[in-house]
């Protein structure tokens, strides 16, 4: 039997692939539900909400989208975000409309290109601050990025690796979609239903509310797939890897058909402690006389959500990675096990590759 630890994307995909190859799988999950942070459920008012914040599936990979399509039908959905800046709600990522509305201008695309060239600061790309300043200059950095980053990560832009800010594009046209991937959709019946379909296999046994530590000696398993925090696996031998956590405040607003014009509104200013508010009906397309929202408060303590990418944390992870490479019969895969900020499709891709390696070694 194969042991898979964790019922999020990484664990569920690996479990399904191994079971489909004829291998018996025991999947254990410390929470009381499958789906990891993508778990969704009906709230007390009958609205489908994402319990751990909004999860928007997007990918360039037809293979990954096709794989998940075996377990769900889809609702096409393109995510849009507005940022509350200078008393206005402005499109994010920054595009031509953002600048024209912010400054009261009427730039065409060439004018937008010229504006960005004028305000950009030429500097080496060593930190996220360098990335932002080289793209949009000091004023837009202050309005949209500096304080939001401080709230989200508990660190200054200058303390974060370049790839953090590098994830957010700047556009010279009016494209206001948050993502531009070829495949953008939401599981029609929710993520939890998709996970349940994925794990519905006679060779998969799922045990919820079961911490990994409760299993004791795992030598009885042919192989272990571990998707939890790699530092926890090794008893924090070199110290704990830093993570940023979130506190989610869910609210239902009766007799409010729509709370905000798009699914997510960011609050990048320093005047409020939260970072963003998401209204789920935009995402699911549900009809309801009321609406349900979630407000996100970043915190230093709590469940690990975001690995914090900077040189010292990466150096600490590399020490754990060395141990993991030497661990016989154990595969580490997923955001926590690999200390990487993976999108959902990237986790699926990593899990498919891991499952193939395991099958090649066992069959």
C-alpha positions in Angstrom: 0.0 0.0 0.0 1.1 3.6 -0.8 0.6 6.3 1.9 -0.3 9.7 0.6 -0.3 12.5 3.2 -2.6 15.4 2.5 -5.8 15.7 0.4 -5.1 18.9 -1.5 -4.3 19.1 -5.1 -0.9 17.4 -4.8 -2.1 14.5 -2.7 -5.4 13.9 -4.5 -3.8 13.9 -8.0 -1.0 11.5 -6.9 -3.5 9.2 -5.1 -5.7 9.0 -8.2 -2.8 8.4 -10.6 -1.4 5.6 -8.4 -4.8 4.0 -7.9 -5.5 4.1 -11.6 -2.2 2.2 -12.1 -3.5 -0.6 -9.8 -1.7 0.5 -6.6 -3.6 0.6 -3.3 -3.5 4.0 -1.6 -4.2 5.2 1.9 -4.7 8.9 1.9 -4.7 10.7 5.3 -5.7 14.3 5.8 -5.4 16.2 9.1 -8.4 18.4 8.4 -12.0 17.1 8.3 -12.4 17.6 4.6 -10.7 16.9 1.3 -9.6 19.7 -1.1 -6.9 21.4 1.0 -7.2 25.2 0.8 -9.3 24.9 -2.4 -12.2 23.4 -0.2 -15.6 25.0 -0.9 -18.9 24.5 0.8 -22.4 26.0 1.0 -22.6 28.5 3.9 -25.5 28.8 6.2 -27.4 30.8 3.6 -26.9 28.4 0.7 -24.2 30.3 -1.1 -21.1 28.4 -2.3 -18.1 30.0 -0.6 -14.4 29.2 -0.7 -13.6 28.6 3.0 -9.9 29.5 2.6 -10.2 32.5 0.3 -10.9 32.7 -3.5 -9.4 30.0 -5.7 -9.4 30.9 -9.4 -8.3 28.1 -11.8 -6.2 29.2 -14.8 -3.6 27.5 -16.9 -1.8 27.5 -20.2 -1.6 23.8 -20.2 -4.3 21.9 -22.2 -3.0 18.7 -20.7 -3.6 19.8 -17.1 -7.0 21.3 -18.0 -8.0 18.1 -19.8 -6.9 16.0 -16.9 -9.0 17.9 -14.4 -11.9 17.8 -16.8 -12.1 14.1 -16.2 -13.5 15.0 -12.7 -15.5 18.1 -13.3 -17.5 20.2 -15.8 -16.5 23.8 -15.8 -18.0 27.3 -15.6 -16.0 29.7 -17.7 -14.8 32.5 -15.5 -12.3 35.4 -16.1 -11.2 37.0 -12.8 -11.2 40.8 -12.5 -9.8 42.8 -9.6 -10.2 46.4 -8.7 -7.9 48.3 -6.3 -9.3 51.0 -4.0 -6.9 53.9 -4.6 -7.3 57.7 -4.2 -11.1 57.2 -3.6 -11.6 55.3 -6.8 -11.9 51.6 -7.8 -9.2 51.1 -10.4 -8.3 48.0 -12.5 -5.5 45.8 -11.3 -3.1 44.8 -12.8 -2.3 48.3 -13.8 -3.4 49.0 -17.4 -4.2 52.0 -19.6 -7.6 52.4 -18.0 -6.0 52.5 -14.5 -3.7 55.4 -15.4 -6.3 57.4 -17.4 -8.8 57.1 -14.5 -6.2 57.9 -11.8 -4.9 61.0 -13.5 -7.9 62.1 -15.6 -5.9 61.6 -18.8 -6.8 60.1 -22.2 -3.6 58.2 -23.2 -3.6 55.9 -26.1 -1.5 52.8 -26.0 1.6 54.6 -27.3 1.1 57.3 -24.7 0.9 54.6 -22.0 4.2 53.1 -23.2 5.8 56.6 -23.1 4.4 57.3 -19.6 5.8 54.1 -18.2 9.2 54.8 -19.8 9.2 58.2 -18.2 8.4 57.1 -14.7 10.4 53.8 -14.6 13.6 53.7 -12.7 16.5 51.8 -14.2 18.0 49.5 -11.5 19.3 46.0 -11.0 16.6 43.3 -10.3 17.6 42.2 -6.8 14.4 42.7 -4.9 10.6 43.1 -5.5 11.1 46.8 -4.9 13.5 46.9 -7.9 11.0 45.1 -10.1 8.1 47.5 -9.2 10.1 50.7 -9.5 11.6 49.6 -12.8 8.1 49.0 -14.2 5.9 51.8 -12.8 8.1 54.2 -10.8 7.8 55.6 -7.3 4.3 57.1 -7.2 2.4 54.1 -8.5 4.6 51.8 -6.3 3.5 53.8 -3.3 -0.2 53.8 -4.3 -0.6 50.2 -5.4 2.3 48.0 -4.1 4.3 49.2 -1.1 1.7 49.1 1.7 -0.2 46.1 0.2 3.1 44.2 0.3 3.8 45.2 3.8 0.4 44.0 4.9 0.5 40.8 2.9 4.0 39.6 3.7 4.9 41.5 6.8 8.0 42.6 5.0 9.1 45.6 2.9 9.2 45.3 -0.9 13.0 45.6 -0.6 13.1 42.4 1.6 11.3 40.1 -0.9 12.8 38.2 -3.8 12.1 39.7 -7.3 9.6 36.9 -8.3 7.0 38.1 -5.7 6.3 41.4 -7.6 7.3 39.8 -10.9 4.0 37.8 -10.8 1.9 40.9 -11.4 2.1 42.3 -15.0 1.7 45.9 -16.1 -0.3 46.4 -19.3 -0.3 49.1 -21.9 -3.8 48.2 -23.2 -7.2 48.0 -21.6 -7.2 44.3 -20.8 -8.6 44.2 -17.2 -8.5 40.5 -16.7 -6.3 39.4 -13.8 -5.0 36.4 -15.7 -4.5 35.9 -19.5 -4.2 32.1 -19.6 -5.8 30.2 -22.4 -7.9 28.1 -19.9 -9.8 30.0 -17.2 -12.7 28.4 -15.4 -14.2 27.3 -12.1 -15.4 23.7 -11.4 -19.2 23.9 -12.1 -20.2 22.1 -8.9 -17.3 23.4 -6.8 -13.8 22.3 -6.0 -14.9 19.9 -3.2 -17.1 17.9 -5.7 -14.2 17.7 -8.1 -11.9 16.3 -5.3 -14.5 13.8 -4.3 -14.8 12.6 -7.9 -11.0 12.3 -8.1 -10.8 10.3 -4.9 -13.7 8.0 -5.8 -11.8 4.9 -6.7 -12.0 1.4 -5.2 -8.2 1.4 -4.5 -8.2 4.7 -2.6 -9.0 4.7 1.2 -9.4 8.2 2.6 -9.1 8.9 6.4 -9.9 12.4 7.5 -9.0 14.1 10.8 -5.8 12.0 10.8 -2.5 13.8 11.4 0.6 12.2 9.8 2.2 12.0 13.2 -0.6 9.7 14.4 0.5 7.0 11.9 3.7 6.2 13.7 6.2 4.0 11.9 5.6 4.2 8.2 7.9 1.5 7.1 4.9 -0.8 6.4 4.1 1.3 3.3 5.8 0.6 0.0 6.1 4.4 -0.6 5.1 7.6 1.2 4.0 10.7 -0.7 4.2 13.7 1.7 2.6 17.0 0.8 2.8 18.7 4.2 5.5 21.2 5.4 8.9 19.7 4.8 10.3 21.3 8.0 7.6 19.6 10.1 8.5 16.3 8.5 12.0 16.6 9.9 10.9 17.9 13.3 12.1 21.5 12.5 15.7 20.2 12.7 17.2 23.4 11.2 14.4 25.7 12.5 10.9 26.5 11.2 10.5 27.7 7.6 8.7 31.1 7.6 5.2 31.3 6.2 2.7 34.0 5.9 -0.8 33.1 7.2 -4.3 34.5 6.7 -7.3 35.1 8.8 -10.6 34.9 6.9 -13.7 36.8 8.0 -16.8 35.5 6.3 -19.9 37.6 6.2 -23.3 37.2 4.7 -25.2 40.4 3.7 -28.9 39.7 3.5 -31.0 41.7 1.0 -27.8 42.7 -0.9 -27.9 41.2 -4.3 -24.4 42.6 -5.1 -21.8 44.1 -2.7 -19.1 45.1 -5.1 -18.7 45.4 -8.9 -16.2 42.6 -9.4 -15.3 39.4 -7.5 -12.3 40.9 -5.6 -11.5 44.4 -4.4 -8.0 45.1 -3.1 -7.3 47.6 -0.4 -3.6 48.5 -0.9 -3.5 51.5 1.4 -2.1 51.6 5.0 -5.4 52.8 6.5 -7.0 49.4 6.8 -5.5 46.1 8.1 -7.1 43.8 5.5 -5.8 43.3 1.9 -8.8 42.2 -0.1 -12.5 41.4 -0.1 -14.0 38.8 -2.3 -17.7 38.3 -3.2 -18.3 34.7 -4.3 -21.5 35.1 -6.4 -19.3 36.8 -9.1 -17.2 33.6 -9.3 -20.0 31.0 -9.1 -22.7 32.8 -11.0 -25.2 31.9 -8.2 -28.6 33.7 -7.9 -29.5 34.7 -4.4 -31.2 37.7 -2.8 -28.3 38.1 -0.5 -24.6 37.8 -0.9 -21.6 36.3 0.9 -18.1 37.9 1.1 -14.8 37.1 2.7 -12.3 39.6 4.0 -8.6 38.6 4.3 -6.3 39.7 7.1 -2.7 38.6 6.7 -1.0 37.4 9.9 2.3 36.1 11.0 0.9 33.1 12.9 -1.6 30.5 11.8 -1.9 27.9 9.1 0.9 28.1 6.6 -0.4 29.6 3.3 2.5 31.4 1.6 6.1 30.5 1.6 8.1 33.8 2.1 10.6 34.0 -0.8 13.8 35.7 0.2 17.5 34.6 0.2 17.7 33.5 3.9 14.5 31.4 3.7 15.6 29.8 0.4 18.9 28.9 2.0 17.1 27.3 5.0 14.8 25.4 2.6 17.8 24.1 0.7 19.1 22.4 3.8 15.7 20.6 4.2 15.7 19.8 0.5 19.1 18.0 0.9 17.6 15.8 3.5 14.5 15.1 1.4 16.7 14.0 -1.6 18.4 11.5 0.6 15.1 10.1 2.0 14.5 6.7 0.5 10.9 5.7 -0.3 9.5 9.2 0.3 8.4 11.7 -2.4 7.9 15.3 -1.4 5.5 17.3 -3.6 3.4 20.4 -3.3 3.6 24.0 -2.1 4.4 23.1 1.5 6.7 20.1 0.8 8.7 22.1 -1.8 8.4 25.5 -0.2 7.2 27.1 -3.4 4.4 29.5 -4.3 2.7 27.2 -6.8 -0.5 28.0 -8.7 -3.1 25.2 -8.7 -2.1 24.1 -12.2 1.5 24.0 -11.2 0.7 21.8 -8.3 -1.2 19.4 -10.6 1.7 19.3 -13.0 4.2 18.6 -10.2 1.9 15.9 -8.8 1.4 14.2 -12.2 5.2 14.1 -12.7 5.7 12.8 -9.2 3.1 10.0 -9.7 4.8 9.0 -12.9 8.2 8.7 -11.1 6.7 6.6 -8.4 5.0 4.3 -10.9 8.2 3.9 -12.8 10.0 2.9 -9.6 7.4 0.5 -8.4 5.8 -1.2 -11.4 
